[in-house]
Amino acid sequence: MSTQSTNLDKATSWDNICFPVKEEKLQSLLPDNYNLLPSDRQRAIVGTMPDGTQHIFALQSDEYTLIPNQLLRSVVDSVAKDYTVDARYSTRGDFSINVILPDSLKVGNERIYKNLIINNSYTGKSPFNIQGSSIESTNEEKVKVSYYRQICSNGLMGWADEFMSFEEYFSWLANGQPKKYLDALKEKVEHVNIERIRKEERILAETFHHKGLNLEIFREHLTKILRNFIAQKDSVTGTVYNKLVGVAMPTDADIQKVITEAGLPKKLAALAVERLRFEEKELETEANLWLVYNAANFALFNGKSALTINERFKADQKAFNNIAAMAL
């Protein structure tokens, strides 16, 4: 089945994405003369939209646990006192929420801001994640740092913070980005987290795919992650960004090659080139790998595409790694 291409909507307030949402028995929503046949999915996820209409985002089984955006808002409010929100969301019930802090980093002539990206979904098709990682593979003590760039109003989703150092990341790129190495890093974090959870005799789902969650324990875990994120200062990713600034893209052929190899779909690649030209003029600077990556990021999250938010995240990380490899 093909998926319709859509643009993501934008919100700069929690209010736009914290509309009431609840689980209801599907039978209760049907006329009395309708009888449901036996099925695993008989609970409707119903949202009451700002215009008063009700949307059924999905039908779920009894195992499904709804994570309302209002819960996320309350956790963020309890930990961060000075922040702004910039969210992208789809009418299908997928959300990518930037929580932007005042801490900043200078990259070239720009200043970018420390940012936590939370992905949530009311469809059940995309797992809840933080900085592109499911909670069980998120290192509580060292959460990946994202940055928010004001010129394009986007959170940057390319990370290198899984690696211990800048040198380790570029060594991985030079060796062809071996998946086994990344998997080993992820498994190490997952093992530590799952052992810690078992030791505390608390049951969290092995994947946060909205199945069988205890929301109070989930809230505690999320709060701890956010507190550690706010306190964290160092970031391998920021060092990589500054490396990209120093690599010029002197010709149109160079730019086209990098964007093509970044793996963007054709229409989004064209939008990325257009965005790059705009930023060259706006910032009064020549094209470099930093601007190329940002152009790819802008296209992925502002262009019309059938990609889900989760798929856009994966494409952004792939683009970041492929573009960073050009700096070797």
NUFI-682452 format. One line per 8 residues: number of its first residue (from 1); their letters; for each residue z, x, y of N, C-alpha, C, O. Coordinates in steps of 0.1 Angstrom, whole numbers, plus 5000, padded with zeros to 4 digits. Each point is the difference from the previous one (the first is absolute). Example, Ala and Ser with C-alpha at 12.3 -4.5 7.8 and 13.67 -1.06 7.14 Angstrom:
<recs>
1	as	5078:5132:4943:5000:4991:5012:5000:5009:5012:5007:5010:5000 ~ 4986:4986:5011:5000:5009:5011:5008:4992:5011:5001:5005:5011 .
</recs>
This chain:
<recs>
1	mstqstnl	5000:5008:4988:5000:4992:5012:5000:5009:5012:5008:5009:5001 ~ 4983:4988:5009:5000:5008:5012:5011:4996:5010:5004:4988:4999 ~ 5000:5021:5009:5011:4997:5010:4993:5000:5013:4993:5009:5004 ~ 5011:4981:5004:4994:4999:5014:5005:5011:5009:5012:5003:5000 ~ 4979:5003:5008:5004:5010:5010:5008:4993:5011:4996:4989:5004 ~ 5015:5017:5000:5008:4995:5011:5004:5011:5009:5001:5012:4997 ~ 5002:4984:5016:5007:5009:5009:5015:4997:4999:5004:4989:4997 ~ 5004:5021:5004:5015:4998:5000:5004:4996:5014:4995:5004:5010 .
9	dkatswdn	5014:4986:4990:5006:4995:5012:5011:5010:5005:5005:5008:4992 ~ 4999:4992:5021:5009:5009:5005:5012:4993:5006:4999:4989:5005 ~ 5013:5017:4994:5012:4994:5006:5009:5011:5005:5001:5011:4994 ~ 5005:4987:5018:5009:5010:5006:5014:4995:5001:5008:5005:5007 ~ 4994:4984:4985:5014:4994:4999:5002:4995:4986:4991:4996:4993 ~ 5022:5005:5003:5003:4995:4987:4998:4985:4999:4996:4995:4989 ~ 5005:4998:5022:4999:4986:5000:4987:4995:4994:4999:4989:4994 ~ 4990:5018:5008:4987:4996:4995:4999:5001:4985:4992:4993:4994 .
17	icfpvkee	5016:5015:5000:4999:5002:4985:5013:4995:4993:5000:5001:4988 ~ 5010:4995:5019:5012:4995:4994:5001:4985:5000:5011:4994:5002 ~ 4978:4999:4996:4999:4986:4998:5008:4996:4987:5001:5008:4991 ~ 5005:4980:5009:5007:4996:4988:4991:5000:4987:4989:4996:5000 ~ 5017:5010:4989:4992:5000:4988:5010:4998:4988:5012:5005:5001 ~ 4984:4987:4990:5010:4997:4989:4992:4997:4987:4988:4999:5000 ~ 5020:5001:4989:4994:4997:4987:5003:4985:4997:5011:4995:5002 ~ 4979:4998:4994:5002:4985:4996:4993:4998:4987:4990:5006:4996 .
25	klqsllpd	5016:4984:4996:4994:4996:4988:4987:4993:5003:4999:4991:5008 ~ 4990:5014:4985:4987:4994:5003:5000:4985:4998:4993:4993:5007 ~ 5014:5002:4982:5000:4986:4997:5005:4992:5012:4995:4989:5002 ~ 5014:5016:5005:5006:4993:5012:4990:4998:5011:5002:4992:5009 ~ 4988:5016:4991:4990:5000:5011:4988:4990:4997:4992:4997:5008 ~ 5008:4999:4979:4989:4991:4996:5003:4986:5000:5012:4996:4999 ~ 4978:4995:5002:5003:4985:4999:5006:4997:4987:4999:5007:4990 ~ 5009:4982:5009:5007:4996:4988:4991:4998:4988:5005:5002:4989 .
33	nynllpsd	4982:4995:5013:4992:4997:4989:4993:5013:4994:4992:4999:4991 ~ 5013:5013:5014:4995:5012:4995:5010:5006:4991:5012:5002:5004 ~ 4984:5002:4984:5009:5007:4991:4994:5014:4997:4988:5002:4996 ~ 5020:5008:5005:4996:5014:4998:5000:5003:4985:5010:4997:4993 ~ 4980:5010:5002:5000:5004:4986:5009:5013:5000:5001:5007:5010 ~ 5004:4996:4978:5008:5012:4999:4993:5013:5005:4988:5002:4996 ~ 5019:5006:5012:4994:5012:5006:5011:5009:5004:5011:4995:5004 ~ 4986:5018:4997:5011:5009:5004:5002:4999:5015:5010:5003:5005 .
41	rqraivgt	4979:4993:5003:5001:5000:5014:5001:4986:5006:4990:4993:5002 ~ 5022:5003:5000:5002:4987:5005:5009:5000:5013:5006:4989:5003 ~ 4995:5022:5003:5008:5001:5013:4991:5004:5011:4993:5010:4999 ~ 5006:4982:5011:4991:5003:5011:5008:5008:5011:5011:4997:5003 ~ 4982:5013:5003:5005:5007:5011:4994:4994:5013:4988:5001:5003 ~ 5021:4992:5004:4995:4991:5011:5005:5006:5014:5012:5002:5001 ~ 4979:5000:5008:5004:5004:5013:4997:4990:5010:4989:4993:5000 ~ 5020:5005:5010:4998:4990:5011:4995:5008:5012:5008:5008:5006 .
49	mpdgtqhi	4980:4991:4997:4994:5008:5010:5004:4995:5014:5004:4989:5002 ~ 4994:5020:5008:5003:4997:5014:4994:4987:5005:5006:4993:5009 ~ 4982:5003:4986:4994:4988:5005:5004:4988:4992:4995:4989:5003 ~ 5015:5012:4988:5006:4989:4993:4994:4997:4987:5005:4993:4992 ~ 4983:5014:5005:4994:4998:4987:5007:5008:4989:5007:5009:5003 ~ 4991:4986:4985:5007:5007:4989:4989:5007:4991:4991:4994:4996 ~ 5011:5019:5001:4991:5007:4992:5007:5003:4986:5011:5004:5000 ~ 4981:4994:4990:5005:5004:4986:4993:5013:4998:4988:5001:4997 .
57	falqsdey	5020:5010:5003:4994:5014:4998:4997:5003:4986:4991:5007:4997 ~ 5017:4988:4994:4998:5003:4986:5008:4991:4991:5010:4993:5005 ~ 4987:5007:4982:5008:4993:4990:5006:5011:4991:4993:5010:4996 ~ 5020:4990:5002:5007:5011:4993:5009:4994:4989:5002:4988:4998 ~ 5002:5022:4993:5008:4996:4989:5015:5001:5004:5003:5004:5011 ~ 5006:4993:4980:5014:5000:5003:5005:5014:5002:5011:5003:5006 ~ 4981:5007:4989:5005:5014:5002:4998:5005:5014:5006:5010:5004 ~ 4985:4984:5004:4996:5005:5013:5012:4998:5010:5007:4990:5000 .
65	tlipnqll	4995:5020:5008:5010:5000:5011:4993:5001:5013:4993:5010:5003 ~ 5009:4981:5006:4994:5000:5013:5008:5009:5009:5013:4999:5001 ~ 4981:5010:5006:5006:5008:5010:4995:4996:5014:4990:5004:5005 ~ 5018:4987:5002:4996:4995:5013:5000:5012:5011:5008:5008:4999 ~ 4982:4991:5010:5000:5010:5011:5013:4999:5008:5004:5010:5006 ~ 5002:4978:4994:5012:4999:5008:5011:5009:4994:5009:5005:5008 ~ 4992:4997:4979:5009:5009:4994:4998:5014:5005:5009:5007:5003 ~ 4978:4997:4997:4997:5014:5005:5004:5001:5014:5005:5011:5004 .
73	rsvvdsva	4992:4979:5004:5004:5001:5015:5015:5002:5001:5005:5008:5008 ~ 5003:4985:4984:5015:5001:5001:5005:5014:4996:5009:5005:5006 ~ 4984:5001:4984:5004:5013:4996:4996:5010:5011:5009:5009:5004 ~ 4979:4990:5001:4996:5010:5011:5009:4998:5012:5004:5010:5006 ~ 4999:4978:4998:5009:4998:5012:5014:5005:4998:5006:5005:5009 ~ 4999:4995:4978:5013:5005:4997:5001:5016:5001:5011:5005:5002 ~ 4977:5001:4997:5000:5015:4999:4995:5006:5013:5005:5010:5005 ~ 4984:4985:5000:4993:5005:5012:5002:4992:5012:4996:4988:5000 .
81	kdytvdar	5009:5017:5010:5003:4992:5013:4989:5002:5010:4998:4991:5008 ~ 4994:5019:4991:4990:5003:5010:4987:5002:4993:4997:5011:4996 ~ 4995:4979:5002:4987:5001:4993:4991:4989:5005:5004:4990:5006 ~ 4983:5011:4991:4990:4990:5002:4993:4997:4987:5000:5008:4991 ~ 4993:4981:5009:4993:4995:4988:4985:4999:5003:4996:4994:5011 ~ 4996:5010:4980:4985:4998:5001:4995:4997:4986:5001:5009:4991 ~ 4995:4979:5006:4997:4996:4987:4985:4996:4998:4994:4995:5010 ~ 5001:5007:4978:4987:4995:4997:5002:4990:4988:5008:5003:4991 .
89	ystrgdfs	4985:4986:5009:5003:4990:4989:4987:4992:4998:4991:4999:5008 ~ 5008:4996:4980:4989:4991:4996:5005:4986:4998:5011:4997:4998 ~ 4979:4994:5004:5004:4986:4998:5003:4997:4985:5006:4989:4997 ~ 4991:5020:4994:5003:4999:4986:5015:5003:4997:5005:4997:4989 ~ 5002:5008:5021:5015:5003:4998:5003:5014:4997:5009:5003:4993 ~ 4982:5007:5012:5003:5014:4998:5004:5006:5014:4995:4996:5010 ~ 5015:5012:4990:5006:5006:5012:5002:5015:5000:5005:5005:4990 ~ 4990:5001:5020:5003:5015:5002:5007:5001:5014:4995:4997:5010 .
97	invilpds	5018:5007:4989:5009:4999:5012:5004:5014:5004:5006:5007:4993 ~ 4990:4997:5019:5004:5013:5006:5013:4998:5008:5001:4992:5009 ~ 5009:5016:4987:5013:5000:5007:5000:5013:5008:5002:5011:4994 ~ 4996:4989:5019:4997:5012:5008:5013:5004:5007:5006:4992:5008 ~ 4998:5020:4990:5012:5006:5006:4996:5008:5012:4989:5004:5002 ~ 5021:4999:5007:4997:5008:5012:4998:5015:4997:4994:5007:5009 ~ 5010:4998:4980:4998:5014:4996:4985:5003:5000:4992:4992:4995 ~ 5004:5020:5010:4986:5003:5001:4996:5014:4996:5009:5008:4999 .
105	lkvgneri	4978:4994:5000:4995:5013:4996:4988:5003:5008:4991:4991:5002 ~ 5007:5021:5003:4988:5004:5008:4989:5005:4990:5003:5009:4993 ~ 4986:4985:5008:4988:5004:4992:4989:5002:5009:4994:4991:5006 ~ 5001:5022:4996:4990:5003:5010:5006:4996:5014:5011:5004:5003 ~ 4981:4988:5004:5005:4995:5013:5006:4986:4999:5003:4994:5011 ~ 4999:5001:4977:5006:4986:4999:5014:5001:4995:5005:5010:4996 ~ 5002:4978:5006:5013:4999:4995:5000:4988:4990:4996:4989:5004 ~ 5008:5013:4984:5000:4989:4990:5015:4997:4996:5008:5009:5002 .
113	yknliinn	4994:4979:4993:5014:4995:4999:5004:4998:4985:4992:4994:4992 ~ 5020:5009:5005:5005:4999:4986:4999:4985:4997:5004:4991:5007 ~ 4992:5006:4980:4996:4987:4997:5003:4997:4985:4997:5009:4991 ~ 5009:4980:5006:5002:4996:4986:4991:4988:4997:5000:4990:5008 ~ 4992:5011:4982:4991:4989:4996:5005:4993:4988:5002:5006:4989 ~ 5000:4981:5013:5005:4991:4989:4988:4991:4996:4995:4993:5009 ~ 5001:5007:4978:4990:4990:4996:5007:4989:4991:5008:5003:4991 ~ 4989:4985:5013:5006:4989:4992:4988:4990:4997:4990:5000:5007 .
121	sytgkspf	5013:4991:4984:4989:4991:4996:5007:4987:4995:5010:5000:4993 ~ 4984:4989:5010:5004:4987:4995:4991:4995:4988:5002:4989:4995 ~ 4988:5019:5002:4991:4996:4989:5004:5005:4987:4996:4995:4989 ~ 5013:5015:5010:5004:5006:4987:4990:5010:4995:5002:5006:4989 ~ 4986:4995:5018:4990:5010:4995:5002:5014:5004:4996:5009:4993 ~ 5011:4993:5018:5003:5013:5005:5015:5003:4999:5008:4992:5004 ~ 4996:5020:4991:5014:5003:4999:5006:5003:5014:4993:5004:5009 ~ 5020:4993:4992:5007:5004:5013:5001:5015:5000:5003:5006:4990 .
129	niqgssie	4994:5000:5021:5002:5014:5001:5003:5005:5014:4999:4993:5010 ~ 5006:5019:4990:5004:5007:5013:4992:5013:5001:5000:5008:4990 ~ 4993:4994:5021:4992:5012:5002:4990:5002:4988:4997:5011:4996 ~ 4998:4978:4999:4990:5000:4990:5005:5003:4986:4992:5001:4990 ~ 5021:5000:5008:5006:5002:4987:5009:4988:4996:5008:4995:5009 ~ 4992:5002:4978:5010:4990:4996:5014:5005:5001:5002:5012:5000 ~ 5008:4979:5001:5013:5005:5003:5006:5009:4989:5007:5009:5003 ~ 4989:4989:4985:5006:5008:4989:4994:5014:5001:5006:5010:4994 .
137	stneekvk	4983:4992:5013:4994:5014:5001:5002:5005:5014:4994:5010:5004 ~ 5015:4983:5004:5003:5005:5014:5013:5009:4999:5010:4995:4995 ~ 4989:5017:5009:5011:5009:5001:5010:4995:5010:4997:5001:5012 ~ 5014:4994:4984:5010:4995:5009:5005:5010:5011:5002:4997:5011 ~ 4999:5015:4984:5005:5011:5009:4989:5005:5009:5003:5006:5011 ~ 4984:4993:4986:4990:5006:5008:4988:4990:5000:4990:5002:4992 ~ 5010:4989:5016:4990:4990:5001:4988:5006:5008:5002:5007:5009 ~ 4986:4990:4986:4988:5005:5007:5000:4995:5014:5004:4989:5003 .
145	vsyyrqic	4991:5020:5006:4999:4996:5014:4986:4996:5004:4991:5008:4999 ~ 5007:4980:5006:4988:4996:5006:5001:5002:5015:5011:5001:5006 ~ 4977:4999:5001:5000:5000:5014:4991:4989:5006:4990:4997:4994 ~ 5014:4998:5017:4992:4990:5007:4993:5006:5012:5006:5007:5008 ~ 4981:4990:4993:4992:5006:5011:4996:4988:5010:4993:4991:4996 ~ 5011:5011:5016:4998:4989:5010:4986:4997:5004:4996:4989:5002 ~ 4996:5022:4998:4986:4998:5005:4992:4990:4991:4991:4993:5004 ~ 5013:5007:4983:4993:4991:4991:5009:4989:4995:4996:4992:4991 .
153	snglmgwa	5017:5008:5013:5009:4990:4996:5001:4999:4985:5000:4989:4994 ~ 5000:5022:4999:5001:5000:4985:5010:5009:4995:5004:5011:5006 ~ 5002:4986:4983:5009:5009:4992:4991:5008:4991:4990:4995:4994 ~ 5012:5018:5006:4992:5009:4992:5006:5001:4985:5012:5002:4999 ~ 4979:4995:4991:5005:4999:4987:4997:5012:4991:5002:5000:4988 ~ 4993:5011:5018:4998:5012:4992:5012:5009:5000:5006:5003:5011 ~ 4999:5000:4977:5013:5008:4999:4998:5012:4992:4992:5001:4991 ~ 5017:5009:5012:5001:5012:4992:5015:5003:4997:5003:5011:4995 .
161	defmsfee	5005:4979:5007:5015:5002:4999:5005:5001:4986:5012:5003:4998 ~ 4980:4993:4992:5004:5002:4986:5002:5015:4997:5007:5003:4991 ~ 4986:5005:5017:5000:5014:4997:5011:5007:5007:5005:4996:5011 ~ 5000:5015:4983:5012:5007:5006:4996:5007:5013:5009:5003:5008 ~ 4979:5001:4993:4996:5008:5012:4985:4998:5003:4992:4995:4992 ~ 5005:5009:5020:4986:5000:5005:4991:5008:4990:4989:4996:4997 ~ 5016:5016:4999:4992:5009:4991:4998:4993:4987:4989:5002:4994 ~ 5021:4991:5001:4998:4994:4986:4990:4989:5001:4992:4998:4991 .
169	yfswlang	5008:4994:5020:4989:4990:5002:4986:5006:5000:4992:4995:4993 ~ 5006:5015:5015:4987:5006:5001:4996:5007:4987:4988:5001:4997 ~ 5022:5004:4995:4997:5006:4987:4995:4989:4991:4990:5002:4992 ~ 5016:4986:5008:4996:4989:4992:4985:4996:5004:4992:4997:4991 ~ 5005:5002:5022:4987:4997:5004:4990:5010:4995:4989:4997:4995 ~ 5014:5016:5006:4991:5011:4996:4998:4999:4985:4989:5005:4995 ~ 5020:4990:4997:4998:4999:4986:4993:4987:4996:5000:4996:4988 ~ 4995:4997:5021:4992:4988:4997:5008:4987:4999:4996:4990:4994 .
177	qpkkylda	5016:5009:5012:5009:4989:5001:5003:4994:4986:4997:4989:4997 ~ 5009:5020:4994:5002:4995:4986:5010:4989:4999:5011:5000:5006 ~ 4985:4989:4988:5008:4988:4999:5013:5002:4992:5010:4995:5003 ~ 4989:5014:4987:5012:5003:4992:5011:5005:5008:5012:4997:4997 ~ 4985:5011:5012:5010:5006:5009:5007:4990:5008:5013:5000:5001 ~ 4979:4991:5005:5006:4989:5009:5008:4991:4991:5011:4995:5004 ~ 4984:5001:4984:5007:4992:4991:5014:5006:4996:5010:4992:4999 ~ 4990:5021:4999:5013:5007:4996:5010:4999:5012:5012:4997:4997 .
185	lkekvehv	4983:5004:5015:5009:4999:5012:5006:4985:5000:5012:4998:5003 ~ 4979:4993:4995:5004:4986:5001:5010:4996:4988:5010:4994:5003 ~ 4987:5011:4985:5009:4997:4989:5013:5006:5001:5010:4995:4996 ~ 4991:5017:5011:5013:5007:5002:5009:4991:5009:5012:4998:4997 ~ 4982:4996:5014:5008:4991:5009:5003:4987:4992:5012:4996:5002 ~ 4979:4999:4991:5003:4987:4993:5011:5002:4990:5009:4992:4998 ~ 4991:5020:4995:5010:5002:4990:5014:5001:5006:5010:4994:4995 ~ 4991:5013:5016:5013:5001:5007:5005:4986:5005:5011:4997:4998 .
193	nierirke	4979:4995:5008:5004:4987:5005:5005:4991:4989:5010:4993:5001 ~ 4982:5007:4988:5003:4991:4989:5013:5004:4993:5008:4991:4996 ~ 4995:5022:5003:5013:5004:4994:5011:4997:5009:5011:4996:4995 ~ 4987:5005:5018:5011:4996:5010:5002:4985:4999:5012:4996:5000 ~ 4978:4996:4999:5002:4986:4999:5007:4996:4987:5009:4991:5000 ~ 4988:5015:4989:5006:4997:4987:5015:5004:5001:5009:4993:4995 ~ 4994:5019:5011:5013:5005:5001:5009:4990:5008:5012:4998:4996 ~ 4982:4996:5014:5008:4991:5008:5000:4986:4994:5006:4991:5005 .
201	erilaetf	4987:5008:4983:5000:4987:4993:4994:4989:5008:5004:4988:5000 ~ 4986:5016:5008:4993:4990:5008:4985:4999:4995:4994:5010:4998 ~ 5002:4978:5000:4986:4998:4995:4990:4997:5011:5001:4990:5006 ~ 4991:5020:4996:4988:4998:5009:4988:4999:4991:4999:5007:4990 ~ 4991:4986:5014:4988:5000:4992:4994:5014:5000:5000:5007:5009 ~ 4994:4996:4979:4994:5014:4999:4988:5001:5009:4997:5012:5004 ~ 4997:4978:4999:4990:5000:5011:5003:4988:5009:5004:4990:4996 ~ 4995:5013:5017:5004:4989:5010:4988:4991:5002:4995:4999:5011 .
209	hhkglnle	5001:4995:4978:4988:4991:5001:5005:4986:5001:4995:4990:4995 ~ 5017:5008:5012:5006:4987:5003:5005:4993:4987:4999:4988:5000 ~ 5005:5020:4990:5004:4994:4988:5015:5002:4998:5005:5011:5000 ~ 5002:4978:4998:5014:5000:4996:5009:5009:5009:5009:5007:4995 ~ 4990:4992:5018:5008:5009:5009:5013:4993:5003:5000:4987:5002 ~ 5010:5021:5000:5013:4995:5006:4999:5003:5014:5000:5012:5004 ~ 4998:4978:5005:4997:5003:5014:5011:5007:5007:4998:5007:5010 ~ 5015:4991:4986:5011:5007:5007:5000:5015:4997:5002:5008:5009 .
217	ifrehltk	4995:4995:4978:4999:5014:4997:4988:5006:5006:5000:5012:5005 ~ 4989:4981:4995:4988:5004:5007:5003:5003:5015:4995:5011:5005 ~ 5012:4981:5001:5004:5001:5015:5008:5013:5002:4997:5008:5009 ~ 5013:4995:4982:5008:5012:5001:4991:5013:4998:5002:5009:5008 ~ 4989:4990:4983:4991:5012:4997:4991:5002:5012:4998:5012:5004 ~ 4996:4978:5001:4991:5001:5011:5008:5005:5013:4994:5008:5007 ~ 5018:4987:4995:5008:5005:5011:5002:5015:4999:5000:5007:5010 ~ 5004:4998:4978:5002:5014:4998:4988:5008:5003:5000:5011:5007 .
225	ilrnfiaq	4988:4985:4989:4987:5007:5002:4998:5000:5015:4996:5011:5005 ~ 5006:4978:5002:4997:5000:5015:5009:5009:5007:4996:5007:5010 ~ 5017:4993:4986:5010:5009:5007:4996:5015:4999:5000:5008:5009 ~ 4996:4996:4979:4996:5013:4997:4987:5004:5007:4998:5011:5005 ~ 4993:4979:4996:4987:5002:5007:5003:5003:5015:4994:5009:5006 ~ 5014:4983:5000:5003:5002:5014:5007:5014:5003:4997:5006:5011 ~ 5011:4998:4980:5007:5013:5002:4991:5012:4997:5003:5011:5005 ~ 4986:4987:4988:4991:5011:4996:4992:5005:5012:4994:4993:5008 .
233	kdsvtgtv	5005:5021:4992:4993:5006:5012:4987:5007:4995:4990:5000:5008 ~ 5010:5007:4981:4989:5008:4996:4989:4993:4993:5003:4990:4993 ~ 4985:5014:5009:4988:4993:4993:4989:5010:4998:4995:5006:5009 ~ 5001:4996:4978:4989:5008:4997:4987:4994:5006:4991:5007:5004 ~ 5009:4980:4996:4988:4993:5005:4997:5003:5014:4988:5003:5004 ~ 5022:4998:5005:4998:5003:5014:4994:5014:5001:4991:5002:5009 ~ 5013:5008:4983:4995:5013:5000:4985:5000:4996:4992:5007:5006 ~ 5004:4985:4984:4986:4998:4996:4992:4995:5012:4989:5005:5002 .
241	ynklvgva	5016:4985:5004:4992:4994:5012:4997:5010:5010:4988:5001:5005 ~ 5021:5008:4998:4997:5011:5010:4990:5010:4995:4993:5006:5008 ~ 5007:4996:4979:4990:5008:4994:4986:4994:5002:4990:5007:5003 ~ 5009:4980:4995:4987:4993:5002:4994:5001:5014:4988:5000:5002 ~ 5021:5000:5008:4996:5001:5014:4992:5012:5002:4991:5000:5008 ~ 5012:5011:4985:4994:5013:5003:4986:5002:4993:4994:5010:5001 ~ 5002:4980:4991:4987:5001:4993:4989:4991:5007:5001:4988:4998 ~ 4990:5019:5009:4990:4992:5007:4989:4995:4991:4997:5006:4990 .
249	mptdadiq	4997:4983:5014:4988:4994:4994:4988:5001:5009:4998:4990:5007 ~ 4995:5021:4994:4991:5003:5010:4987:4991:5000:4994:4998:5010 ~ 5002:4997:4978:4987:4993:5000:5002:4986:4994:5009:4997:4993 ~ 4981:4994:5010:5000:4987:4994:4999:5001:4985:5007:4991:4993 ~ 4986:5018:5002:4999:5002:4985:5013:5003:4994:5004:4994:4989 ~ 5004:5014:5018:5014:5003:4995:5008:4988:4999:5007:4997:4990 ~ 4993:4995:5021:5008:4988:5001:4996:4990:4989:5009:4995:4993 ~ 4978:5003:5006:4995:4990:4990:5004:5004:4986:5004:4992:4991 .
257	kviteagl	4995:5021:5006:5004:5006:4987:5015:4997:4997:5003:4996:4989 ~ 5005:5007:5020:5015:4999:4998:5003:4985:4998:5008:4997:4991 ~ 4987:4994:5017:5003:4986:4999:4995:4994:4987:5006:4992:4993 ~ 4982:5012:5003:4994:4996:4987:5009:5004:4988:5003:4993:4991 ~ 5001:5020:5010:5008:5006:4989:5014:4994:5000:5007:5001:4990 ~ 4997:4993:5021:5013:4994:5001:5001:4988:4991:5011:4995:4996 ~ 4977:4999:5000:4999:4989:4991:5001:4986:5006:5002:4990:4993 ~ 4995:5009:5020:5000:4987:5007:4988:4992:4996:4989:5006:4998 .
265	pkklaala	5012:4981:5000:4988:4991:4998:4991:5002:5012:5004:5004:5011 ~ 4983:4994:4986:4989:5003:5010:5003:4994:5014:4999:5007:5010 ~ 5004:4980:4991:5003:4993:5013:5012:5006:5007:4999:5002:5012 ~ 5011:5001:4980:5012:5006:5007:4997:5014:5004:5006:5005:5010 ~ 4986:5002:4983:4996:5014:5004:4993:5000:5013:5002:5008:5009 ~ 4989:4982:4993:4993:4999:5013:5009:4997:5011:4999:5005:5011 ~ 5011:4986:4986:5010:4997:5010:5009:5012:5004:5003:5002:5011 ~ 5000:5006:4979:5007:5013:5002:4993:5009:5010:5006:5006:5008 .
273	verlrfee	4981:4996:4990:4992:5009:5008:5000:4994:5015:5002:5008:5009 ~ 4997:4979:4992:5000:4994:5013:5013:5002:5007:5001:5003:5012 ~ 5010:4995:4980:5014:5003:5006:5002:5014:5004:5006:5003:5010 ~ 4989:5006:4982:5001:5014:5003:4994:5003:5014:5005:5008:5008 ~ 4983:4987:4994:4993:5002:5013:5008:4995:5011:5001:5006:5011 ~ 5005:4982:4987:5008:4994:5011:5012:5009:5003:5003:5003:5012 ~ 5004:5003:4978:5012:5008:5002:4996:5013:5007:5008:5006:5007 ~ 4981:5000:4989:4995:5012:5007:4999:4998:5015:5005:5009:5007 .
281	keletean	4990:4980:4997:4998:4997:5014:5014:4997:5006:5003:5005:5011 ~ 5005:4987:4983:5013:4995:5005:5009:5012:5002:5008:5000:5010 ~ 4992:5009:4980:5010:5011:5000:4993:5013:5007:5007:5010:5002 ~ 4981:4989:5001:4992:5011:5006:5002:5013:4992:5004:5010:5005 ~ 4992:4988:4982:5001:5012:4991:4989:4999:4990:4994:4990:4998 ~ 5003:5022:4996:4990:5001:4989:5005:4994:4987:5013:5000:4998 ~ 4978:4996:4993:5005:4995:4987:5006:5010:4992:4996:5012:5000 ~ 5015:4985:4993:5007:5009:4991:5004:4991:4988:4999:4988:5000 .
289	lwlvynaa	5007:5019:4990:5004:4993:4988:5011:4989:5002:5000:4990:4994 ~ 5008:5013:5016:5011:4990:5003:4994:4987:5005:5004:4990:4996 ~ 4986:5011:5013:4993:4988:5005:4992:4993:4990:4999:4988:4999 ~ 4995:5020:4992:4992:4994:4989:5010:4992:4991:4996:4989:4996 ~ 5015:5017:5000:5010:4992:4992:5004:4987:5007:5001:4990:4994 ~ 5002:5011:5019:5005:4989:5007:4989:4989:5001:5002:4988:5000 ~ 4985:5017:5001:4989:4990:5001:4999:4993:4986:4997:4988:5000 ~ 5005:5019:4989:5000:4994:4987:5011:4989:4999:4998:4989:4995 .
297	nfalfngk	5014:5015:5009:5011:4992:5000:4998:4987:5008:5003:4989:4996 ~ 4991:5013:5016:4998:4988:5009:4990:4991:4993:5002:4988:5000 ~ 4987:5017:4994:4990:4992:4994:5006:4992:4988:4997:4988:4998 ~ 5012:5018:4994:5005:4994:4989:5009:4988:5004:5001:4990:4993 ~ 5006:5011:5018:5010:4990:5003:4996:4991:5012:5007:4991:5004 ~ 4981:5011:5001:4994:4991:5010:4987:4994:4996:4995:4991:5007 ~ 4998:5015:4983:4987:4995:4996:5001:4988:4991:5010:4999:4993 ~ 4979:4994:5006:4999:4988:4991:4997:5005:4986:4990:5008:4998 .
305	saltiner	5018:4989:4993:4998:5005:4986:5007:4991:4990:5009:4993:5003 ~ 4986:5007:4985:5006:4993:4989:5012:5007:4994:5007:4995:4991 ~ 4995:5017:5014:5012:5008:4994:5013:4993:5004:5002:4996:5011 ~ 5007:5004:4979:5014:4995:5003:5007:5011:5008:4995:5011:5002 ~ 5017:4985:5004:5008:5010:5007:5003:5012:4991:4999:5011:5004 ~ 5005:4986:4984:5003:5011:4990:4988:5009:4998:5002:5012:4999 ~ 4986:4982:4999:4988:5008:4998:4997:5008:5013:4995:5012:4998 ~ 5007:4983:5013:4998:5007:5013:5009:5012:5000:4997:5011:5005 .
313	fkadqkaf	5016:4987:4991:5009:5011:4999:4995:5012:4992:5000:5011:5004 ~ 4996:4985:4984:4995:5010:4990:4988:5008:5006:4999:5012:4998 ~ 4992:4980:5008:4988:5006:5006:5004:5010:5012:4994:5010:5001 ~ 5016:4986:5006:5005:5009:5011:5006:5013:4995:4997:5010:5005 ~ 5011:4989:4984:5005:5012:4994:4989:5009:4995:5001:5012:5001 ~ 4989:4982:4992:4989:5008:4995:4993:5007:5011:4996:5011:4999 ~ 5001:4981:5012:4993:5006:5012:5008:5011:5006:4994:5011:5003 ~ 5019:4988:4998:5009:5010:5005:4999:5013:4992:4998:5011:5006 .
321	nniaamal	5003:4988:4981:4999:5011:4991:4987:5007:5001:4999:5012:5001 ~ 4990:4980:4999:4987:5006:5000:4997:5007:5013:4993:5010:5000 ~ 5011:4984:5011:4998:5006:5013:5009:5012:5002:4995:5010:5005 ~ 5017:4990:4990:5009:5012:5001:4994:5011:4992:5001:5012:5003 ~ 4992:4985:4985:4994:5011:4992:4989:5007:5008:4998:5012:4997 ~ 4996:4982:5013:4990:5007:5008:5007:5010:5009:4992:5009:5006 ~ 5021:4991:4996:5007:5010:5008:5003:5013:4992:5006:5009:5006 ~ 4991:4991:4981:5003:5012:4992:4992:5012:5005:5001:5011:4995 .
</recs>
